[in-house]
Amino acid sequence: MSTKRRDDLLVLQREAQARWDAEKIFEEDAPAASATGGAADPPKYLVTFPYPYMNGFLHLGHAFSLSKAEFAVGYRRLHGDRCLFPFAFHCTGMPIQACADRLRQELEQYGNPPVFPKEEEDAPDEGAPAAAGGGGKPAARGGKSKVAAKAGKAKYQWEILAQSGIPEADIPAFADPLTWLRFFPSEGVADVRALGVKVDWRRAFITTDVNAYYDSFVRWQLNTLRARGKVMFGKRLAIWSPLDGQPCADHDRASGEGVGPQEYTLIKMEVVPEECPPGRLPDIMAGRKVVLAAATLRAETMYGQTNVWVLPTGDYGVYPVADGTLWVVSPHAAANMAHQALFSAEEADFGKVPPPVAMLKGEQLLGLSLRSPRAPRTIRVLPLLTVSMSKGTGVVTSVPSDAPDDYRGLRDLQEKQPLRAKLGVDDSWVEDMQPIPIIHTPGYGDLAAVAACEQFGVKSQNDRVALDAAKEDVYKKGFYSGTLLVGTHEGMGVEEAKPLIRAEMIADGSAVSYAEPEKTVMSRSGGECVVAWSDQWYLTYGEEEWRTATEGALAAMETYAPETRSRFEEALAWLREWGCSRQFGLGTRLPWDERWLVESLSDSTIYMAFYTVAHLLQGGTANMDGSKAGPAGVAAADLTDAVWDYVLLGIGDPATLPVPVDVASSLRREFCYWYPVDLRVSGKDLIRNHLSFFIYTHVAIFPREHWPKAVRTNGHLLLNADKMSKSTGNFMTLREGVAMYSADAVRFALADAGDTGEDANFAKATADDAVLKLTALLTLVTDGASMASKMVSDDVPPRFADRVFGAQLEKALMATDAAYDKMLYREALKIGFHEVQTAVGIYRVAVGADKTAETLSRMRRSLFRRFVEAQTVMLAPICPHVAEKLWAVGLGKTESVMHARWPAAAVSESDGALLEAAAYLDGLLHRVRVAQQPKKARGKSKAPPVADAPRPNTLVVYVCVETPAWQQAALDTLRGAWDAGARAFPPDLPARIKAAMPADVQAGWKKSMKHVMPFVAMVRDEMLASGEDALTRSLPFVEREVLEENRSFLTEQLELVTLEIADAVASSTGVAADALPGKPSFELQHVPHADAA
């Protein structure tokens, strides 16, 4: 397949980008003025995108979010704003460190180059996906099997880097994390440049203490937050990576982002040896105090315990605790307990699971008798096959009165003797067991679970859908509306009593607090995370005064979608203390306690302020690590907190600072001009952490005038309607996309992918189609420009088609402008490109300029230039490289299209009537063309059509000059019958219509109704859609005049000889009676003398 069109776009984009770089078009500085700014300052627009994490190449998902910011910048430039789009690269945290460590371990274990263990080979996979990377020579396979070597199936870090296109000889250097900091940010710059993004690259930087300039900024940020009481120290629950030995924040996770600790009440249920059935007590428990520990979220229901569940096939450890007691829990729970001082309070024992004195199967615990807190009597251990060993402790309290799962599990054992025999349950253990009333729930009574199972039709514990529905309803109604029937809080609402009962049980020692991750969390180092009670520096998000101010900031922000605002409000209501420190990885050291590093979501909340001065401090892509002083000549060591206080807060006297006064003033001026952030663009998944932190921290540090103005979020990007995944091969890096389609075709497909908060779709077919459409547009404009001198001049009165196309262009300019302003880029592309291309195609046909390049001379010269100007400007934010070419070739402009301005739309009051007239004409053309098609033979007749039937050569159009009496009667009846409040008609409408008809129509009703009722149905449907406006049948144009003006056009397009225009009311033919205002009837005829003429 030829790639010439794509190749032409690649050449064009290289030329455009070279020009932009040479002219430094995107390098923007604050205009010279006083440090406090002033009313005379030109309008500015600062847009930012979360700096991408640099553990690999940028992919289309990055580009999708990035494109929203990029298109906004392109649009705002066209409206005269001084736009700044800075870009940087995030390297803080564990991911890079973990990848480097993995590679180092592989090299140590398997050699260099490594020879990995062979794996069992699968059958050949013809559909094996291609490597997801940036091209280049792949690494040698060494001893890997074909399975391990398959692209997209990389298991080892060496393989991942090789599939990314890193030459084998270069891979060992990536065992040093600093190699990642040097390599991937530079590649990221190249990829973003290739996409044609309007970035001021002088402001680029990387994070971590490798960059001393950024490091000083982050240290100032944390010092300022601490001075304002926003940073505290203490023990708190945190998701913890045992492998890394530190908290595992969201960006340090391979899976489980957004997951937090789930707190339980751990109930101590002591084994009662004397009540255990003979021979059931394991020998290891003899003479020892043994506790089965059950994790529950419903401590208030412990009054209703009848039994406890275990998984018969589950593995349970018997773990000793400091006081000599043995605790029986799952290994999963033991790992969490060891990090919460539940086995030993000694600091040295943190994270150490004591060796179990025994490992038992759940079936070995069956029948044991337990004394459980709040239970009215001893309870028995019974089997339940749905107990999870990876959630809670594997020991589950059973309250069949208020837990549908427990009720149905108990009833199954009681009702099914074969099940009891299979699971080893003695009949006597369950035969007398009954639910105990403990909570009164409105609508369900005193035994909510029993009533709910009956209501939802639950017949066994395998009725999962019905059981889940019953459980959800019982728990919700019991919590919000239930009342306790027993205990010291009898008569109190469950919602109020719940925390009191939990606190009492923990205070009297019958329970302890326990936590684990809400869902499975895997660190990027490869280990499963737990919840730990750990020392941490943390930010006091959620503190009442701070939260109130942050909610106020959100209320004043533009979020572009109500669902985005709702997600923010939920996040701010949920967000609480956040650990901002860790002990390992890459990043900035806490300035007051350098044993700790600032975690990756806490050093990235106000870095947008650093962008405003980064070009003076560092100077660009050649110095992203800040290894030397930038244009301002300031050493990083001189960027004290006092300097940052002055530059960012205006505090202090610049004459007392360790940097020159003029430099300090310039830095301050840059910040004051560019701040606040006008637009922050990001994925919606960051609302719960980064974006909320972004607002919180701005509120804590900056005055109100420097709080963010707008946030725009988007969903994830699908590729060809499927999730992007390296493992499946459905993945594309940004550089692959640009090389495959060109930058503008990728941008076109990104704009078309979607604008809502739902997942969007990058369709490869759209990118392919963009290549064709953009190159076709270039050809049209190039050919048109060469024929411009021969085009119709303004001395000639404008034709109907000229006037229509001109009105369409002006309307498109207005509508596209509105779409861009609302950041609806798919809509902007639809109106500003697709609809305009359709309109110009129709216009060319109408004036006969659609045959060859020479026939373009039939276009109107001024209209052609207006088309090129409008189309170029409307396309420029999305496809700037093509726009640059159109601007020069089509209009002869010498300055870049990046300096263009959005043209004012010259819309006149008559345009609406003109466009309606055009639609009227198009509608008639379509209907006649359909009628010209040969009619299909009816029935099963196989007789061929009559070969010599003459082709119609005459069209008679019947125009309804005035509304017939029967139509007016129908309209009046519809008006009287319309219920505006209900937006409906009464059921007797047909009878009312018939009764309102003139006498002659009623007399022949069987025949008349065939054209009366379709008319009524049409108007009725229009009223249901748009209201009473549909009753106005008058037209803003004169039909006969439109037809007369376009007589030649109609006859040529329909290949006719004669067009006759007749008055429908004055005509006696049956066809004429079907004419309506705005919808003429017609008939095709063959008139012999017409052909002769």
Disulfide bonds with the S-S distance in Angstrom:
none
